[in-house]
């Protein structure tokens, strides 16, 4: 510290010699005393890095003007320690930024100020001149002598400069810098991309490749040497065409602006580092900048996937859903993977839903994992002993889960036998120890049905009209949720008052009379509630893309009218189908008519509804005498 104090005393004497005013010398002295105390307490030495740390630590204690001047005082001290003097540019703190700008840059500064003079009042123009001069001076300190020399590194410097001022004032500095660079870009002096990057709202979402992980940097360099799908400039040209496709699909203004922002950020990254567009490059870039996106990262990911689809297919499919996790099937060896995939494809061809095929997959992979664990490397090596061992050791949380899983695996084993991949008959060695479950059929009560019709009459908003129409169609026609969401305009014959569909679950044709209640509910929705869209489906999303909904919305529609159903076991939309069947039976419909109305080909699932036909059940009582049973009290 003695050496530090000696340098401080020498500098204060130097200031007196150069006739610095007393108030300035006092301010210098106060600055050096506090900085010296900081050095002593932290056992540090005089350096620019330590000085920056100290200034940062006192910014909450003093106003920004004082911090700004004290930063300059420390810079004077560091220079004086080395040279024994202070150059004029650093000595005269009150020199304006405009006067500090080198003549080679001042020419372009004056050119811009002259161009924008008419847009400002006198006071605003003076502020703009100060801000632009400060920007030019910062660029000159980075060794830039001509505007053409401005590069992305200069943008990095400006973005990370605090300008020793408040946050709002810093934003004004960057705003004027952006306007000035846009002017130079309009004269083709610099690329337009430089001015676009000079914005906090997008800069930190562009990313810097030199800060990426070494693995990702290596991959990007490899792509640089390979052929991309197209150049960064062509990528930029395709953005507007992509936005037109989204607009035609009904995407709103907010989503269109979001997609433009996302793709612009990717373009600036590609342009800066001389890369072309490739989906894998976009994927690497997204993984690196994801942490800067906050809760919006899912939207960024979706837009990138939609653009990938657009570049590969030329169109964007409405309602596209994406999965981003690695498929567990891909982690299994080929001898497992190919048969399981083939089995799933067969299920789809048999009109099983994709969700059903996916659930089957997990049961099949459970069996495959068991084989791998026990050293089996092919289905042709499976014996009955392996099947029995699996039967004894497979663990499940519930008997029902075990029985369901085993039923799926038996189907898979039988499929393998058909394909000559497994010894014939082995599927019979896997058995279930649980009988088929039976429970009390749940239907809606009369008061709940009445509440549905009351809701239908009172519905007025688009969402209410859709909710009323969906639930009324389920109650009056007995359609499954999977058929309600797939109901198309052409399926309704308004003249003959009939609805004809191909059932999604069974692929059987079904034709039903369109009841007055259902017809009115659907008509009111189509006229007063449904968004304008070219979608062929009756019920559509009320936000872009306006296309077919998921079956989950059917369940939510029911809960909206009957919220108590949410806490009921087997609480879903299917209760309306069960209520529909029971109502038919109570109205003296025959078993065959109920089967036809439900689209069933056998009466197994219909018979359970007979227990709700109380009036006709009373007509067929059993005699207690026939079974030698006595009533309480001994009477027969």
Secondary structure as the mmCIF struct_conf table of DSSP 4:
data_model
#
loop_
_struct_conf.conf_type_id
_struct_conf.id
_struct_conf.beg_label_comp_id
_struct_conf.beg_label_asym_id
_struct_conf.beg_label_seq_id
_struct_conf.end_label_comp_id
_struct_conf.end_label_asym_id
_struct_conf.end_label_seq_id
HELX_RH_AL_P HELX_RH_AL_P1 UNK A 2 UNK A 17
TURN_TY1_P TURN_TY1_P1 UNK A 18 UNK A 19
HELX_RH_AL_P HELX_RH_AL_P2 UNK A 22 UNK A 42
TURN_TY1_P TURN_TY1_P2 UNK A 43 UNK A 43
HELX_RH_AL_P HELX_RH_AL_P3 UNK A 48 UNK A 58
TURN_TY1_P TURN_TY1_P3 UNK A 59 UNK A 61
BEND BEND1 UNK A 62 UNK A 62
HELX_RH_AL_P HELX_RH_AL_P4 UNK A 64 UNK A 83
BEND BEND2 UNK A 84 UNK A 85
HELX_RH_AL_P HELX_RH_AL_P5 UNK A 88 UNK A 91
TURN_TY1_P TURN_TY1_P4 UNK A 93 UNK A 94
HELX_RH_AL_P HELX_RH_AL_P6 UNK A 97 UNK A 100
BEND BEND3 UNK A 101 UNK A 101
HELX_RH_AL_P HELX_RH_AL_P7 UNK A 103 UNK A 116
HELX_RH_3T_P HELX_RH_3T_P1 UNK A 117 UNK A 119
BEND BEND4 UNK A 120 UNK A 120
HELX_RH_AL_P HELX_RH_AL_P8 UNK A 122 UNK A 141
TURN_TY1_P TURN_TY1_P5 UNK A 142 UNK A 143
BEND BEND5 UNK A 146 UNK A 146
HELX_RH_3T_P HELX_RH_3T_P2 UNK A 147 UNK A 149
HELX_RH_AL_P HELX_RH_AL_P9 UNK A 152 UNK A 159
TURN_TY1_P TURN_TY1_P6 UNK A 160 UNK A 160
TURN_TY1_P TURN_TY1_P7 UNK A 163 UNK A 164
BEND BEND6 UNK A 165 UNK A 165
HELX_RH_AL_P HELX_RH_AL_P10 UNK A 167 UNK A 186
TURN_TY1_P TURN_TY1_P8 UNK A 187 UNK A 188
BEND BEND7 UNK A 189 UNK A 190
HELX_RH_AL_P HELX_RH_AL_P11 UNK A 192 UNK A 197
HELX_RH_AL_P HELX_RH_AL_P12 UNK A 200 UNK A 206
HELX_RH_3T_P HELX_RH_3T_P3 UNK A 209 UNK A 211
BEND BEND8 UNK A 212 UNK A 212
HELX_RH_AL_P HELX_RH_AL_P13 UNK A 214 UNK A 224
TURN_TY1_P TURN_TY1_P9 UNK A 225 UNK A 225
BEND BEND9 UNK A 226 UNK A 226
BEND BEND10 UNK A 229 UNK A 229
STRN STRN1 UNK A 230 UNK A 230
HELX_RH_AL_P HELX_RH_AL_P14 UNK A 232 UNK A 248
TURN_TY1_P TURN_TY1_P10 UNK A 249 UNK A 250
HELX_RH_AL_P HELX_RH_AL_P15 UNK A 253 UNK A 272
TURN_TY1_P TURN_TY1_P11 UNK A 273 UNK A 274
STRN STRN2 UNK A 277 UNK A 277
HELX_RH_AL_P HELX_RH_AL_P16 UNK A 279 UNK A 289
HELX_RH_3T_P HELX_RH_3T_P4 UNK A 290 UNK A 292
BEND BEND11 UNK A 293 UNK A 293
HELX_RH_3T_P HELX_RH_3T_P5 UNK A 294 UNK A 296
HELX_RH_AL_P HELX_RH_AL_P17 UNK A 297 UNK A 313
BEND BEND12 UNK A 314 UNK A 315
TURN_TY1_P TURN_TY1_P12 UNK A 318 UNK A 319
BEND BEND13 UNK A 325 UNK A 325
HELX_LH_PP_P HELX_LH_PP_P1 UNK A 326 UNK A 327
HELX_RH_3T_P HELX_RH_3T_P6 UNK A 328 UNK A 331
BEND BEND14 UNK A 332 UNK A 332
HELX_RH_AL_P HELX_RH_AL_P18 UNK A 334 UNK A 349
TURN_TY1_P TURN_TY1_P13 UNK A 350 UNK A 351
HELX_RH_AL_P HELX_RH_AL_P19 UNK A 354 UNK A 373
TURN_TY1_P TURN_TY1_P14 UNK A 374 UNK A 375
HELX_RH_3T_P HELX_RH_3T_P7 UNK A 379 UNK A 381
HELX_RH_AL_P HELX_RH_AL_P20 UNK A 384 UNK A 393
BEND BEND15 UNK A 397 UNK A 398
HELX_RH_AL_P HELX_RH_AL_P21 UNK A 399 UNK A 418
TURN_TY1_P TURN_TY1_P15 UNK A 419 UNK A 420
BEND BEND16 UNK A 421 UNK A 422
TURN_TY1_P TURN_TY1_P16 UNK A 424 UNK A 425
HELX_RH_3T_P HELX_RH_3T_P8 UNK A 426 UNK A 429
BEND BEND17 UNK A 434 UNK A 434
HELX_LH_PP_P HELX_LH_PP_P2 UNK A 435 UNK A 437
HELX_LH_PP_P HELX_LH_PP_P3 UNK A 440 UNK A 442
HELX_RH_AL_P HELX_RH_AL_P22 UNK A 446 UNK A 458
BEND BEND18 UNK A 461 UNK A 461
HELX_RH_AL_P HELX_RH_AL_P23 UNK A 462 UNK A 477
HELX_RH_AL_P HELX_RH_AL_P24 UNK A 481 UNK A 484
TURN_TY1_P TURN_TY1_P17 UNK A 485 UNK A 486
STRN STRN3 UNK A 488 UNK A 488
HELX_RH_3T_P HELX_RH_3T_P9 UNK A 489 UNK A 491
STRN STRN4 UNK A 492 UNK A 493
TURN_TY1_P TURN_TY1_P18 UNK A 494 UNK A 497
STRN STRN5 UNK A 498 UNK A 502
TURN_TY1_P TURN_TY1_P19 UNK A 504 UNK A 506
STRN STRN6 UNK A 509 UNK A 513
HELX_RH_AL_P HELX_RH_AL_P25 UNK A 516 UNK A 524
HELX_RH_PI_P HELX_RH_PI_P1 UNK A 525 UNK A 529
BEND BEND19 UNK A 530 UNK A 530
BEND BEND20 UNK A 536 UNK A 536
STRN STRN7 UNK A 537 UNK A 537
BEND BEND21 UNK A 538 UNK A 539
STRN STRN8 UNK A 540 UNK A 540
BEND BEND22 UNK A 542 UNK A 545
STRN STRN9 UNK A 548 UNK A 548
TURN_TY1_P TURN_TY1_P20 UNK A 551 UNK A 551
HELX_RH_AL_P HELX_RH_AL_P26 UNK A 552 UNK A 561
HELX_RH_3T_P HELX_RH_3T_P10 UNK A 563 UNK A 567
BEND BEND23 UNK A 568 UNK A 568
TURN_TY1_P TURN_TY1_P21 UNK A 569 UNK A 570
BEND BEND24 UNK A 572 UNK A 572
TURN_TY1_P TURN_TY1_P22 UNK A 573 UNK A 573
HELX_RH_AL_P HELX_RH_AL_P27 UNK A 574 UNK A 586
TURN_TY1_P TURN_TY1_P23 UNK A 587 UNK A 588
HELX_RH_AL_P HELX_RH_AL_P28 UNK A 591 UNK A 598
TURN_TY1_P TURN_TY1_P24 UNK A 599 UNK A 599
BEND BEND25 UNK A 601 UNK A 603
TURN_TY1_P TURN_TY1_P25 UNK A 604 UNK A 606
HELX_RH_3T_P HELX_RH_3T_P11 UNK A 607 UNK A 612
HELX_RH_AL_P HELX_RH_AL_P29 UNK A 614 UNK A 617
HELX_RH_3T_P HELX_RH_3T_P12 UNK A 618 UNK A 620
HELX_LH_PP_P HELX_LH_PP_P4 UNK A 621 UNK A 623
TURN_TY1_P TURN_TY1_P26 UNK A 624 UNK A 624
HELX_RH_3T_P HELX_RH_3T_P13 UNK A 625 UNK A 627
TURN_TY1_P TURN_TY1_P27 UNK A 628 UNK A 628
TURN_TY1_P TURN_TY1_P28 UNK A 632 UNK A 633
BEND BEND26 UNK A 634 UNK A 634
#
